[in-house]
Amino acid sequence: MAADADALLTAAHQTEGKVYLYDGSPRWLYMAVDTHGSSNDNVICQLETRGGGTVTIGSFRLQGGYGAWGSPDPIAASQVTGARLTTMNGTVLATASFTTSS
């Protein structure tokens, strides 16, 4: 059972939050976001897979630029290479990269 965490970073390398991925039983994902703004928008959490695909895990609403959300993770952590936070129209706000631990 391994847990991994990484910072959500914008293209300008500004930290926008953190993503936690737990590969125990049950597997889960938790995302905490702080956009340093006043956004009240809905955002989407996606996982990037080792095979190059993207899986949408769910969406949640930011309040005053802040938000947190958790979900069961349908993908084994060994198959996840990253996570991303996007707007509802698909614009990437921030990304995180996971390293595989042995």
Sine and cosine of phi, psi and omega as CSV:
sin_phi,cos_phi,sin_psi,cos_psi,sin_omega,cos_omega
0.00,0.00,0.90,-0.44,-0.02,-1.00
-0.83,-0.56,0.60,-0.80,0.12,-0.99
-0.90,-0.43,0.64,-0.77,0.02,-1.00
-0.76,-0.65,0.54,-0.84,0.03,-1.00
-0.63,-0.78,0.56,-0.83,0.07,-1.00
-0.47,-0.88,0.42,-0.91,0.00,-1.00
-0.96,0.27,0.62,-0.79,0.19,-0.98
-1.00,0.10,0.86,-0.51,-0.06,-1.00
-0.87,-0.49,0.62,-0.78,0.11,-0.99
-0.97,0.23,0.10,-0.99,0.06,-1.00
-0.88,0.48,-0.44,0.90,0.03,-1.00
-1.00,0.01,0.19,0.98,0.02,-1.00
0.92,0.40,0.44,0.90,0.10,-1.00
-1.00,0.04,0.73,-0.68,0.00,-1.00
-0.96,0.29,0.80,-0.60,-0.01,-1.00
-0.91,-0.41,0.03,1.00,-0.02,-1.00
0.48,-0.88,-0.34,-0.94,-0.04,-1.00
-0.56,-0.83,0.54,-0.84,0.05,-1.00
-0.86,-0.51,0.73,-0.69,0.03,-1.00
-0.90,-0.44,0.73,-0.69,0.01,-1.00
-0.81,-0.59,0.85,-0.53,-0.03,-1.00
-0.91,-0.42,0.80,-0.60,-0.07,-1.00
-0.96,-0.29,0.53,0.85,0.05,-1.00
-1.00,0.01,-0.48,-0.88,0.03,-1.00
-0.82,-0.57,0.95,-0.31,0.07,1.00
-1.00,0.07,0.36,-0.93,0.08,-1.00
-0.96,0.28,0.58,-0.82,0.06,-1.00
-0.50,-0.86,0.27,-0.96,0.01,-1.00
-0.74,-0.67,0.66,-0.75,0.04,-1.00
-0.71,-0.71,0.72,-0.69,-0.01,-1.00
-0.80,-0.60,0.79,-0.61,0.09,-1.00
-0.90,-0.44,0.77,-0.64,-0.14,-0.99
-0.80,-0.60,0.67,-0.75,0.15,-0.99
-0.65,-0.76,0.97,-0.23,-0.06,-1.00
-0.99,0.11,0.02,1.00,0.00,-1.00
0.87,0.50,0.49,0.87,-0.01,-1.00
-0.62,-0.78,-0.33,-0.94,-0.04,-1.00
-0.88,-0.48,0.42,0.91,-0.06,-1.00
-0.89,0.45,0.67,-0.74,0.13,-0.99
-0.86,-0.50,0.55,0.83,-0.08,-1.00
-1.00,0.02,0.36,-0.93,0.17,-0.99
-0.99,0.14,0.61,-0.80,0.02,-1.00
-0.76,-0.65,0.31,-0.95,-0.04,-1.00
-0.88,-0.47,0.67,-0.74,0.10,-1.00
-0.98,-0.21,0.82,-0.58,0.04,-1.00
-0.80,-0.60,0.49,-0.87,0.10,-0.99
-0.94,-0.35,0.62,-0.79,0.08,-1.00
-0.98,-0.19,0.72,-0.69,-0.09,-1.00
-0.97,-0.25,0.34,-0.94,-0.01,-1.00
-0.83,0.55,-0.52,0.85,-0.01,-1.00
-0.99,0.17,0.03,1.00,0.03,-1.00
1.00,-0.07,0.02,1.00,0.00,-1.00
-1.00,0.06,0.14,-0.99,0.05,-1.00
-0.77,-0.63,0.73,-0.68,0.01,-1.00
-0.86,-0.52,0.85,-0.53,0.07,-1.00
-0.98,0.20,0.84,-0.55,-0.03,-1.00
-1.00,-0.04,-0.59,0.81,0.01,-1.00
0.19,-0.98,-0.09,-1.00,0.01,-1.00
-0.69,-0.73,0.35,-0.94,0.04,-1.00
-0.44,-0.90,0.27,-0.96,-0.06,-1.00
-0.98,-0.21,0.74,-0.67,0.12,-0.99
-0.99,0.12,0.59,-0.81,0.09,-1.00
-0.82,-0.58,0.92,-0.40,-0.05,-1.00
0.89,0.47,0.50,0.87,0.00,-1.00
1.00,0.06,-0.07,1.00,-0.02,-1.00
-0.94,-0.34,0.49,-0.87,0.10,-1.00
-0.15,-0.99,0.41,-0.91,0.08,-1.00
-0.55,-0.83,0.52,-0.85,-0.11,-0.99
-0.35,-0.94,0.59,-0.81,0.05,-1.00
-0.71,-0.71,0.40,-0.92,-0.04,-1.00
-0.35,-0.94,0.45,-0.89,0.22,-0.98
-0.87,0.50,0.57,-0.82,0.00,-1.00
-0.98,-0.21,0.91,-0.41,-0.04,-1.00
-0.98,0.20,-0.03,1.00,-0.08,-1.00
-0.86,-0.50,0.72,-0.70,0.07,-1.00
-0.86,0.51,0.66,-0.75,-0.04,-1.00
-0.83,0.56,-0.52,0.85,0.00,-1.00
-0.91,0.42,-0.30,0.95,0.01,-1.00
-0.99,-0.14,-0.08,1.00,-0.05,-1.00
-0.99,-0.15,0.80,-0.60,0.03,-1.00
-0.96,-0.28,-0.32,0.95,-0.02,-1.00
-0.16,-0.99,0.07,-1.00,0.06,-1.00
-0.69,-0.73,0.41,-0.91,0.09,-1.00
-0.57,-0.82,0.49,-0.87,0.03,-1.00
-0.93,-0.36,0.83,-0.56,-0.03,-1.00
-0.80,-0.60,0.30,-0.95,0.16,-0.99
-0.97,0.26,0.15,-0.99,0.01,-1.00
-0.91,0.41,-0.38,0.93,0.03,-1.00
-1.00,-0.07,0.09,1.00,0.11,-0.99
0.99,-0.17,-0.04,1.00,0.05,-1.00
-0.92,0.38,0.80,-0.60,-0.02,-1.00
-0.97,0.23,0.84,-0.54,0.04,-1.00
-1.00,-0.03,-0.64,0.77,-0.04,-1.00
-0.34,-0.94,0.41,-0.91,0.03,-1.00
-0.72,-0.70,0.37,-0.93,0.10,-1.00
-0.69,-0.72,0.56,-0.83,0.05,-1.00
-0.90,-0.44,0.71,-0.71,0.03,-1.00
-0.96,-0.28,0.62,-0.78,0.11,-0.99
-0.97,-0.24,0.57,-0.82,0.01,-1.00
-0.99,0.12,0.80,-0.60,0.06,-1.00
-0.98,-0.19,0.61,-0.79,-0.04,-1.00
-0.99,0.13,0.00,0.00,0.00,0.00
